[in-house]
């Protein structure tokens, strides 16, 4: 389809400046679209579920592309976003399962929630240095994404932003980042090593859970809190140095970390919560700081290599720890 730049109505010509909400949604046989230079915006869900769409010509007049505008365009393999575009809505390209590569224009400052979620063939993304935030679920289930360069301008990365990017082997975290959100790298089963910058002060729940090949994590002393199950099922993790500012070992923090051999608990830790080291089958030694006053239920359950644990007298409330 070629969208005209003018439409006549009652003998009056009207300029086509936008493509409305759901204008071409569910057009299952639509193969190609040419958008005129009069258009400045593409509305929400404009081409959603146009399952056969392979070619889209977006002119440089366009400045915004709405929420889910091209979501579920299963045949779309590539798309050129003009440099004039300043905003991309939530889930704009979600479930474009054949999309392989894309460049984000330099005028875009935010990668919105779910922007490329479930783009299972996406191998390459270029993020400009103007971007300051990456939204929740932005790249969830991008199975073929092997690496990504996050510019130093990024200060926030949302929940599960890279969850289940199962071929992601490396990632650079910008030095302005202050938080690793919940599930941010959960299920990144090819990730082997992560260097966390000194700007980070908190690591969220399940942030690195199910990272099967993760062997090493460097956590700076700036980190004062680590969420529940942050390293759950990191089955290749052998050693970890916990930050000195940490006061609580969260629930099931290292659950099923089968290869974890030794841990030194920082001197400021007062609480080891339920199941913190449950099923750490290779854990042979652990130093519990005298600052610890509480050890939760099953904290060391099924740690079959652990022959002895010295529980300091400061622990006044201890459940069944093994």
N, C-alpha and C positions, 0 to 999 in steps of 0.2 A: 504494500500500500504506500502511496505517496500522499502525504497530508498536505493539502493546499495552504498557501499563505493567506488567502482571502476566501471568505465565504459570503455569497450573496443571499440576502434575505430582504424581501419586500423592496427589491430594486436598490438596496443599500449594501455596499461592500463592507464587511467587517474583517478586521485583521485577526488572524489566529495567533494569539500570544501565549496560550498555555494548552496543555493536554490535560483534560479533567480527570477527576477521581474515577478510577476503574473504566476509563474510556474504551480501552481495548482488552480488558481483562477477560480471561477464558476464551480468547479467540484461538482455539486449538489448532487451526490450520494456517494461521498467519506465519509467513516465512520471513518477510523483510519489511522494514519500515524506514521511510525517509522523512525526516522531520524538517519543516521549513525554517529559514533563518529568522522568521518573525516570532518564533516561539522562544520564550525566556524561562519557562518552567514546565517540568513534567510532573504531573500530580501523583498523589498516593495511589498505588496499585494500578497505575495506568496500563501496564502490560502484564500484570501478574497472571501466571498460569497460561501464557501464550506458549504452549508446549513445543511448538515447531519453530519458533522464532530463532533464526540463526544470524541475521544481519540487522543492525540498527545504526543508522547514520544520524548522529546528534550534532547539530550545528554549534558554532562558537557563540551563538546568541544565548544559549541556555546557561543559566546561573544556578539553578536548583533542581534537584531530582528527589522526588518525594519517597515516603515510607513504602517499602515493598514494591516500588515501581516496576522492577524487573524480577521480582521473586518468583521462583518456580518456573523460570524459562529454561526448561531442561535441555534444550538443544543449543543454547547460546554458549559458544566456546571462547569468544573474545569480544571486547567492546572498548571503543576509544572514548574516554570521557574528556571533553574539551577543557582546555586550561582555564576557561572562564567560570567553570562551576565552582561555587563556594560552599555548597552544602549537599550532603548525601543523607537521606533520611534513614530511619531504622530499617534494618533488614532489606535494604534496597536490592541486594543481589542474593539474598538467602535462597538456598536450595537450587542455585544455578549449578547443577551437578557436573556439567561439562566445561565450565569456565576454567581456563588453565592459567591465565595471567592477567594482571591489571595494574595500571598506574593511577595513583590517586593524584589529582591536580594540586598544584602548589598553593592555591587559595583556600583549600580545605584545612580547617583547624581541628576538627573532631572526627574520629572514626566512630560512627554511631553504633548503638547496641545492635548486635546481630547482623552487622553489615554484610559479612561474607559467611555467615554460619551455614554449615552443611554444603559448602562448595567443595565437594569431595575430590575434585580433580585439580584444584588450585595449587600450583607449584611455585608461583612467583608473585609477590606483591611489592610494589615500590611505595613507601610511605615518605612524603616530603617532610623537610625539617620545620614546617609550619605547624604540624600536628602536635597538640598538647595533651590530648586524651584518647585512649582507646576504650571503647565502651564494653559493657558486659556482653559475653557470648559473641564478640565481634568475629572471631575466627574458629568458633567451636566446630569440631568435626571436619576440619580441613585436613583430611587424611594424607594428602600428598605434599603438604607444605613441609619442606625439609629445613629451611632456615628463614629467618626474617630479621631485618635490620630495623630496630626501633630507634628513631632519632633521639638525640639528647634533649630535645624540646619536650618530650612526653613526661608529664608529671603524675598522671593517673592511668592505671590499667584496671578495667572493671572485672567483675566476677566472671569466672570461667571463660575469660577472653580467648585463651588458647586450649581449652579443655579438649582432650581426645585428638589433638594433633599428633597422631601416633607415629609419624615419621619425622617429627621435629627433633633434630639432633643437637642443635645449639641455639642459644638466644642471648643477646646482649641486653642487659637491663640498664636504662639510663640513670645517670647519677643524681637526677632531681626527683626520682621516685621515692615516695615515703611509705608506701604500703603495697604489699602483695596480697591481692584480694582473695576471697574464698574460691577454691577450685581453679585458680588461674592457670595452672599447668597440670591439673589432674588428668591422668590418663595419657600423658605424653610419654609413651612407653619406650621411645628411642632416645630420650634425653639422658645424656651421660653425666653432665656436669653443669652446675649453675653457680655463677659468681654474683652474689647479692651486694649491691653498692651500700656504702656507709650511710647513705641518706635514709635508708629503709628503717622504720621503727617498729613495724608489725607485719606478721605473716599470718594470713587468714586460715580458716578451717579448710582442711583437705587441699591446701595449696599445691602440694606435690604428691598427693596420693596416687598410687598405681603408676608411678614412674619406675617401671620395671628395671631399667638399665642405669638408673641414677646411682653412681658410686661415690660421688663427692659433692658436698654442699659447703660453701664457705659462708657462714653467717656472721656478719659484723657485730661488734659489741653494742652498736646503736639499737639493735632489735631488743625490745623489752617485752614483747608478747608474741607467742606462737600459738595458733589456734588448734582446736581439736582435730586429731587425725591428720595433721599437716603432712606427715611422712608415712601414712598408712600404706602398707603393701609396697614399700620401696625395697623390694626383695634383694637388690644388689648392693644396698648401702652398707658399707663395712664400718666406717668410723665417722663421727661427727663431733665437731667442737661447738658446744652451746655458748651463746653470748653471756658475758659476765653480768649484764643488766637483767637477765631473766629471773623472775620470782616464782613462776608457776610452770610446772610441766603438765600440759593440758591432757585431757582425756584421750586415751588411745593414740597418743602422739606418735609412737613408733610401732604401732600394732602390725604384726606380721612382717617386721623387718628381719627376715630370717638370717641375713648375713652380718648383721650388726654385732660387732665383737666387744667393743668397750665404749663406755660413756663416762665422762667426768661431769658431775652435776655442779653447776656454779654455786659459789658461796652465798649468793643472795636468795636462792630458791628456798621457799618455805613449804611448798605444797607439791606433792606428786599425785596426780589425780588417777582415777579409776582406769585400769588397763593401759597405763602409759607405755609399758614395755611388754605387753602381753604377746606371747608367741615369738619372742626374739630368741630363736633356738640356738644361735651361736654366741649369745651374750655370755662371756666368761667372767667378766669383772665389771664392777660398778662402784664408784665412790659416791656415797651419799653424804652431802655436806651436813655439818652439825646445825645449820640454820633450819633444816627441814623439821617441821612440826606435825605434818599430816601426810600419811601415805594411804592412798585410796585402795579400794577393793580390787584384787586381782592385778595389782600394778606390775607384778613380775610373774604372772601366771604363765606356765608352759615354757619358762626359760630353762630348758633342760640342760644347758651347759653351765649354768650358774651354780657353783658348788657352795658358795657361802655369801651371805650379805650381812654386813654390820649395820644395824639400824641404830642411829644415835639416840641417846637418852632424851633428846629434845622432842622426839616424836611422842606426843601425848595421845594422839588419836590415830590408831592404826587398825585398819580393817584386815581382812584376810588378804595379805599382799601377794601370796603365791598360791 
